[in-house]
Amino acid sequence: MKVRTLGRTDLRITPIGIGAWAIGGGKWEFGWGRQDDQQSLAAIRAALQMGVNWIDTAAVYGLGHSETVVGEAIKGLVHRPYIFTKCSLVWDESGNISHKLQATSIRRETESSLKRLNIDTIDLYQIHWPAWKGNPESASPGSIEEAVGTLAQLKNEGKIRHIGVSNFDTSQMQRALRVAPVSSLQPQYSLVSSEVEASTLPFALKNDMGVIVYSPMASGLLSGAMTRERIAAFPDDDWRKRNANFQEPLLSRNLHLVETLRAIARRHNATPGEIAIAWTLRNPAVTGAIVGVRSPEQASGVVGAAKVHLDVRDLLEIESELALEAA
């Protein structure tokens, strides 16, 4: 699998990365329902064997559980993949999540993540959110400047290799860049969530920041495997059960879009999900796409996106479908 340089770093990453959000399991605010850890380990190892060379996780996924599973998956590997994780979302003993940008909190998070992952250095450490649940940044202890400054200190100490931000807009990235070099941005980006094309992605490209996008298949909705029956059967601790894209009137629109992707996929000997991922990778600002895998079978149905090159006909068909849906 070919690799791309992430921003100005020395990280040469594959276009597809392993997303470890879903493997955090259920029983937390943004869980995906019950997940078998052995399946998670098998999924990660299968994707690594297929050539993927990085894993993206976060402390809050499963309230630490995702990082623990990732740590187990990479244990003993002679050539371990790059490990990317995130800070700023913390939880109490009852599982209540809050947002903190203060130095003392981030330092505690760093040490906890290193321990769960069982590594000495985090390759890319990202501020997960600049603010949380629609609250202003001022509602959180600390500030963007304090958080980035702390990451710069951690980099100098050898605890992390590169600084990244996630879910930042252009003004927030400008503030971060005034404090220290920021290597990457992680935004949500897909065919049903393309708002970052307007200014966020162009800003990152102009400032030589790498971009790794999350949810390129809209949390499985564009994978080609999603049905109304499957959605109706989501457990109560699957956050997608409450998401507008999985409910009417958007659900019918999104499933119709999948049929367009399926037709294009047949021409490329690919899956609809791989076409959705390839659509994000065709943007010149995007370095890589984070793709969640919960089983080896899912891994085999997405890594091929790295080799899919959408032509003019493909893109016009997708644009026409999007225009019809927007009308």
N, C-alpha and C positions, 0 to 999 in steps of 0.2 A: 504494500500500500504506500503510495507517495506521501510525502510529508510536507508541511508548510511551516514557516517560521512564525511564531506568535509574537507579533509586534517587534520590538527591538530586543527581545530576549534571545537566549541561546536555546530555547525550547523548540525543537523540531517535532511538531505534532501531526498525527494523522488527521485527515478531515473529519473523521468520526471519533468521538470519545464516549466512554462508558458513563452513563448517568446513573447515579446511585440514590436518587430521591426515593423511588418506589421501594427499593429493597430495605428501606427503613421500616417498612411494614405499617400496620395500623395502630389504633389506640393512641393517636395524638392528633392535634388539630388539623394538620394537612397530610394525614396518612393516606395510604392507598389500599387499606384493608389488609387482611392477613397475608403474610408472605413467608414462604418456607426458606429458611436460611441455606439449606443445602442446594436448593434451586438457585438462590442468589449466587452462591459460590460457583456453581457450575456455569451459570450465565456469564459471570465475569471472566472465568478462565477460558470459556469458549471464545469470547470476543477477543481476548488477548492472543489466543492461538490463531485467530483469523487476522492478526496484524495490528489491532488497535493498540495504541501505546500510551493512553492517558485515561485516568478516571477522575470524574468530578463528583464530589460529595459535599456535605455540609454537616457541621456539628448538630444542627437542629433536626436533621432528618432522622426520624425515629427516636429523637431525644438521645442522640449518641449512638444508636444502634447501627445506623448505616456505616459510620466510620469504623466501628468494631468489625463489621462483616468485611469491609474493604481490607482492613488490616489483616484479617485471617486469610483472605483471598491472595494477598501478595506475599504472605509469609514464606520465606525460604527461596523466593525466586532469585536466580542469579542476576537477571536483568529485569528489575522491577519497572513497571510503567511510571510515568509522571503522575504525581498525586496532587490534585487541586482540591482545596476545601475552603470553607467560609466561616466568618465570624460575625458577630453583632446580635444574633438572636440567642437568648439564653432562657433557661426554664428553671422553675422551682421544684420542690419535692412533689408537688401535686400535678406537675406537668404544664403549669401555666407559663406561656411564652411571653417574654418581654424583650425590649430592644435597648441595647446599651452600646455606646460608642466611646466610653471612657477607657483610658489606658489600662487601669487595673483590671477591668473586666476582660479586655481583649487579651491581656497577658495570661490570665487564668484560662481563657478559652484555648489559647495556643498550646499551653502545656497539656491540657486535657486532650486536645486533638492529636498531638504527637504521641501521647500514651496510647490512645485507642487505636491509632493507625500503626503503632509500633514502628515508627520511623524517626530519624534524627532531624530531618529537614523537610518542610513542606515546599513543594516546587512552585506553587502559585497559591497565595493566601489572599482571599477576596473578602471585602466588606459586603455582606450578603444584601443588606438594604440600607439606604441612606436615612430612611424613616420607616415607620411601620404602621400598617392598618389605617392609612389615611391621616395619621396624626402628624403634626409638624415635627421637624427634626428637633426643635427645642423641647419637645416632650420627652426626649430620651436623654439620659445622663451622657455627657460628653458632646462631641461635635465631629463633623466630617474631618476637620483639620486635626483634632486630637487623635482620631482613629488612624488617619493616614500617617501622621507623625509617629505613632506607636509602631505601625507596620514597618516604617523606615528604620526604626531602632532595632526591631526584631530581625530585619534583613542584615543589618550591620553585625548583629550577634550570631548570625548563621542559623537562626531558627527557621527562617523562610528564605526562599531564593528570589521570588518576584512578587510584586504587589498588584492586585487586581481589584476591580470594583464590579458590583452586580446591581442591576436595576437603577443605575444612576442616569439622570438626564444630563443635558449638555452643561447647564450651569453648575451642577454638582460635580461633574468631571473637571470643569475649569477650576473649581475650588480645590479639588484633590491634587491637580497637577501643580498648583502653586506651592504645595507642601513638599512633594516628592514625585519622582517619575512613577507613573502608573502604567504597567505593562499591558493590561487588558481590560476589556469590558465584557460582562456577561448579561445580555438582555434577553427578554422573551421575544421570539421571532418565529412566525409561521405564516402560512397562507391565510389563516383566520386571525392573526394578530401581527400586523405589519406596520404598526404606527412608527416604529423606530426608523423606518426608511426615510422619514421626512428630514430629521436633523441629527438624531443620535448616531446613526451609522456613518453619515458623512463626516461628523465631527471626529469620530474615532479614526476613520481613514486618514483624514487630514493631519491628525496628530500622531500617526504611526502607532496607534494602539491596536493590539490584536483584539479580535472579537470571537468569542465562543458563545453561540446562541443556545438557549435552552428551549425545550418543548417544540422542536421543529415539526413534530407530528401532532401538535396540540394535545399533548398528554394522552396519546394513543388514538385520538379521535380520527386522525387521518391515516392510520396504519393500514386500513383495509380490513381489519379484523373486528372492528367495532360494529355492533348491531343494536337495535332498539331493545331487544331482549336482554342482551348482555348488560346494557346500561341500566335497565330496570332492575336487574339482579345485583347491582353494586351493593356491597354491605354499607351499613350506616357510617362506618369509619373510613370510607373512601371519599375524599374531599370532592371528587368529580361529580358526585351525586348532587351537589349544591351549585355546580358551575353552570353558568348560562349557556355555554356552548354545547352542553350535553342535555339541554332542555329545549322545548319548543318556545318560540318559533325558529330558533337558530339551528336546532338539531337537524331538521329536514334539509335546510340549506347546506349544512356541513356534510351530511351523508350524500347529497347529490354531487357535491364537489368531489367526494371520494370516488364516485363512478367515473368522473372525468380523469382523475388520476389513474384509475384502474385501466382505462383504455390506453392512456399513454404508457403505462407500465408494461402492457403486453408488447408494445413495439420495442421496448428496451430489455425484455426478459427480466423484469424487475418486479418489485411489489409496489403497491400504491404508496406505502410508507417511504420507500426509498425515493420515489419521485418527489414526495413532499420535502424530504430532507435535502435532496439535490437542488430543489428550488431555492432553499435558503443558502446553500453553498455557492450558488451562481452569483451572489452579490459580491462585488469586489472587496467590500469591507470585511466580509466574514472569513475567518481563518478556519474555524471548525464548528461542528454541531454536536451538542450533547444529546445522546440518545439513550433513553432508559431501557434496560433489559432486565427481565425477571425470570428468564429461562434460556437455555441454550438455543431453543427453537426461535425465540424472539431475536436473539443475537444474529442468527443466520439470515433473518429476514430484513435486516437493516444495514449491515456493514457494506453491502453492495452499492449503497448510495454514493460511496466515495468514487466509484467508477462510472457513474451515470452522468452523461453530459447532455443536458437538455438543449435541443435545437430550436430554431426560430418557430417551427410549426408547433412544438410542444408548448413553448412559452405563450404563443398566441392563443392556443386552446385554453390554457389556464387563465389568461387575462380575460378572454371572452366569457368564461364561466364566472369569474369574479365580478365582471361588469354586470352580467345578468342578475346575479344575486344581490348586487347593490342597488339595482333599479327598483 
